[in-house]
Amino acid sequence: MMTKQIENTKAYKDLDSFKQDIVMKRSNRLQIEDAVVTARAITFEKWQESTSFSASWQNIVKEVLAS
């Protein structure tokens, strides 16, 4: 699971505690994990063009990919 990787990103740490709780809800965390897998497969740039994720979630995906 990528829970620790998500929690260790600067984008996650920059969120307020309410938004951090939202990110860590199981369904949202799974969406982020799926986005990481997809971005690895098609490149982050192509994924970013087609995603509806907020900028903060996109930054989390980007940082997890870089780690």
C-alpha distances in whole Angstrom, upper triangle without the diagonal:
4,6,8,8,10,12,13,15,18,18,16,18,21,21,23,21,22,20,17,17,17,14,12,13,11,13,13,10,9,12,11,8,11,13,12,12,15,16,16,18,21,21,20,23,24,21,22,25,24,22,23,20,22,22,20,17,18,18,15,14,17,15,12,14,16,14
4,6,5,6,9,10,11,15,15,13,15,18,18,20,19,20,17,15,15,15,12,11,13,11,13,12,8,9,11,9,7,10,12,10,11,14,14,14,17,19,19,17,21,22,19,19,23,22,20,21,18,19,19,17,14,15,15,11,11,13,12,8,11,13,11
4,5,5,6,9,10,14,14,11,13,16,15,17,16,17,15,12,12,13,10,8,10,10,12,11,8,9,12,10,9,13,14,12,14,17,17,17,20,22,21,20,23,24,21,21,25,24,21,21,18,19,19,16,14,16,15,11,12,15,13,10,13,15,13
4,5,5,6,9,12,13,11,12,15,15,17,16,18,16,13,14,15,12,10,14,13,16,15,11,13,15,13,12,15,16,14,16,19,19,18,22,24,22,20,24,25,22,23,26,26,23,24,20,20,20,17,15,17,15,12,13,15,12,10,13,14,11
4,6,5,7,10,11,10,11,15,15,18,17,19,17,13,15,16,13,12,15,15,16,15,11,13,14,11,10,14,14,11,14,16,16,15,19,20,19,17,20,22,19,19,23,23,21,22,18,19,18,15,13,14,13,9,10,11,9,6,9,10,8
4,5,6,9,9,7,9,12,12,14,14,15,13,10,12,12,9,9,12,12,14,11,8,11,12,9,9,13,12,11,13,16,15,16,19,20,19,16,19,21,18,18,21,21,18,19,15,15,15,12,10,12,10,7,8,10,8,6,10,12,10
4,6,8,9,6,7,10,11,13,12,14,12,9,11,12,9,9,12,14,16,13,11,14,15,12,12,16,16,14,17,20,19,19,23,24,22,20,23,24,21,21,24,24,21,21,18,17,16,13,12,14,12,9,11,13,11,10,13,14,12
4,7,9,7,7,11,12,14,14,17,15,12,14,16,13,12,16,17,19,16,14,16,17,14,14,18,17,15,18,20,19,19,22,24,22,19,22,24,22,21,25,25,22,23,19,19,17,14,13,15,12,9,12,12,9,9,12,12,10
4,5,5,6,9,10,14,14,16,14,11,15,15,12,13,16,18,19,16,13,16,16,13,14,17,15,13,17,19,17,17,21,22,19,16,19,21,19,18,22,22,20,20,16,16,14,11,11,12,9,6,9,9,6,7,10,10,9
4,5,5,6,9,12,14,16,14,12,15,16,14,15,18,20,21,18,16,19,19,15,17,20,18,16,20,21,19,20,23,24,21,18,20,22,20,19,22,23,21,21,17,15,13,10,11,12,9,8,11,11,8,10,13,12,11
4,6,5,7,10,12,14,11,10,14,14,11,13,16,18,19,15,14,17,16,13,15,18,15,15,18,19,17,19,22,22,19,16,18,20,18,16,19,20,17,17,13,12,9,6,8,9,6,5,9,9,8,10,13,13,13
4,5,5,9,10,11,9,7,10,11,8,10,13,15,16,13,12,15,15,12,14,17,15,15,18,20,18,20,23,23,21,18,20,22,19,18,21,22,18,18,14,12,11,8,8,11,8,6,10,11,10,10,14,14,14
4,5,8,9,12,10,8,11,13,11,12,16,18,19,16,15,18,18,15,17,20,19,18,22,23,22,23,26,27,24,21,23,26,23,21,25,25,22,21,18,16,14,11,12,14,11,10,13,14,12,13,16,16,15
4,7,9,11,10,9,13,14,12,14,17,20,21,17,17,20,20,17,19,22,20,19,23,24,22,24,27,27,25,21,23,25,23,20,23,24,21,20,17,14,12,9,11,13,11,10,14,15,13,15,18,17,17
4,6,8,6,6,10,10,9,12,14,17,18,15,15,18,18,15,18,21,19,19,23,24,22,24,27,27,25,22,23,25,22,20,23,23,20,19,15,12,12,8,10,13,11,11,14,15,14,16,19,19,19
4,6,6,6,9,10,11,12,15,18,19,16,16,20,20,18,21,23,22,22,26,27,26,28,31,31,29,25,27,29,26,23,26,26,23,21,18,15,15,11,13,16,15,14,18,19,18,19,22,23,22
4,5,5,6,9,10,11,13,16,18,15,15,19,19,18,20,23,22,23,26,27,26,28,31,32,30,27,28,30,27,25,28,28,24,22,19,17,17,14,15,18,17,15,19,21,19,20,23,24,23
4,5,5,6,9,10,11,15,16,14,15,18,18,17,20,22,22,23,26,27,26,28,31,31,30,27,28,30,26,25,27,27,23,21,17,15,17,14,14,18,18,16,19,21,20,21,24,25,25
4,5,5,6,9,10,14,14,11,12,16,15,14,17,19,18,19,22,23,23,25,28,28,26,23,25,26,23,21,23,23,19,17,14,12,13,10,10,14,14,13,15,18,17,18,21,22,22
4,5,5,6,9,12,13,11,10,14,14,13,15,18,17,18,21,22,22,24,26,27,26,22,25,26,23,21,24,24,20,19,15,14,14,11,11,14,14,11,14,17,16,15,19,20,19
4,5,5,6,10,12,10,10,14,14,14,16,18,19,19,22,23,24,25,28,29,28,25,27,28,25,23,26,25,22,20,17,16,17,14,13,17,17,14,17,20,19,18,21,23,22
4,5,5,9,9,7,9,12,12,12,14,16,16,18,20,21,22,24,26,26,26,23,25,26,22,21,24,22,18,16,13,13,15,12,11,15,15,13,15,18,18,18,21,23,22
4,6,8,9,6,6,9,9,8,11,13,13,14,17,18,18,20,23,23,22,20,22,23,19,18,21,20,16,15,12,11,13,10,8,12,12,10,12,15,15,14,17,19,18
4,6,8,7,5,9,10,10,11,14,15,15,17,19,20,21,23,25,24,22,24,25,21,21,24,23,19,18,15,15,16,13,11,15,15,12,13,17,16,14,18,20,19
4,6,5,6,9,10,11,12,14,15,17,18,20,21,23,25,26,26,23,26,26,22,22,25,23,20,18,15,16,18,16,13,17,18,15,16,19,19,17,20,23,22
4,6,5,6,9,10,10,12,14,15,16,18,20,21,23,24,25,23,25,25,22,22,25,23,19,19,16,17,20,17,15,17,19,16,16,20,19,17,20,22,21
4,6,5,6,9,10,11,12,14,15,16,18,20,21,22,23,21,24,23,19,20,22,20,17,16,14,16,18,17,14,16,18,16,15,19,20,18,20,23,22
4,5,5,6,9,10,11,13,14,15,16,18,20,21,21,19,21,21,17,17,20,18,14,13,11,12,15,13,10,13,15,12,12,16,17,15,17,20,20
4,5,5,6,9,10,11,13,14,15,17,19,20,20,18,21,21,17,17,21,19,16,15,12,14,15,13,10,13,14,11,11,14,14,12,15,18,17
4,5,5,6,8,10,11,12,14,15,17,18,19,17,20,20,16,17,20,18,15,15,13,15,17,16,12,14,16,13,12,15,16,13,15,18,18
4,5,5,6,9,10,10,12,14,15,16,17,15,18,17,13,14,17,14,11,11,10,12,14,14,10,11,14,12,10,14,15,13,14,18,18
4,5,5,6,9,10,10,12,14,15,15,13,16,16,12,13,16,14,11,12,9,11,12,11,7,9,11,8,7,10,12,10,11,14,15
4,5,5,6,9,10,11,13,15,15,13,17,17,13,14,18,16,14,15,13,15,16,14,11,11,13,10,8,11,12,9,10,14,14
4,5,5,6,9,10,11,12,13,13,16,15,11,13,16,14,12,13,12,15,16,16,12,12,14,12,10,13,14,12,12,16,16
4,5,5,6,8,10,10,11,9,12,12,8,10,12,11,9,11,9,12,13,13,10,9,11,10,7,10,12,10,10,14,15
4,5,5,6,9,10,10,8,12,12,9,11,14,13,12,14,12,14,14,14,11,10,11,9,6,8,10,7,7,10,11
4,6,5,6,9,10,10,13,13,10,13,16,14,13,16,15,17,18,18,14,13,15,13,9,11,13,10,9,13,13
4,5,5,6,8,8,11,10,7,10,12,11,11,14,13,16,17,17,14,12,15,14,10,12,14,12,11,14,16
4,5,5,5,5,8,8,5,8,11,11,10,13,13,15,15,16,13,10,12,12,8,9,12,10,8,11,14
4,6,5,7,10,10,9,12,14,14,14,17,16,19,18,18,16,13,14,14,10,10,12,10,7,10,12
4,6,9,11,10,9,12,14,14,14,18,17,20,20,21,18,16,17,17,13,13,16,14,11,14,16
4,7,8,6,7,10,11,11,12,16,16,19,19,20,18,15,17,17,13,13,16,15,12,15,17
4,6,6,6,9,10,11,12,16,16,18,17,18,16,13,14,15,11,10,13,13,10,12,15
4,6,5,6,9,10,10,13,13,14,13,14,13,9,10,12,8,7,11,11,8,10,14
4,5,5,6,9,10,13,13,15,13,15,14,11,12,14,11,10,13,14,12,13,17
4,5,5,7,9,12,13,16,15,17,16,12,14,16,13,12,16,16,14,16,19
4,5,5,6,10,10,13,13,15,13,10,12,13,10,10,14,14,12,15,18
4,5,5,8,8,10,10,12,11,7,10,12,10,9,13,14,13,15,18
4,6,9,10,12,12,15,14,11,13,16,13,13,17,18,16,18,21
4,7,9,12,13,16,14,11,15,16,14,14,18,18,17,20,22
4,5,9,10,12,10,9,12,13,11,13,16,16,16,18,21
4,7,9,11,10,9,13,14,13,14,18,18,18,21,23
4,6,8,6,6,10,10,10,12,14,15,16,18,20
4,5,5,6,9,10,11,12,14,16,17,19,20
4,5,5,6,9,10,10,12,14,15,16,18
4,5,5,6,9,10,11,12,14,15,17
4,5,5,6,9,10,11,12,14,15
4,5,5,6,9,10,11,12,14
4,5,5,6,9,10,10,12
4,5,5,6,9,10,11
4,6,5,6,9,10
4,6,5,6,9
4,5,5,6
4,5,5
4,6
4
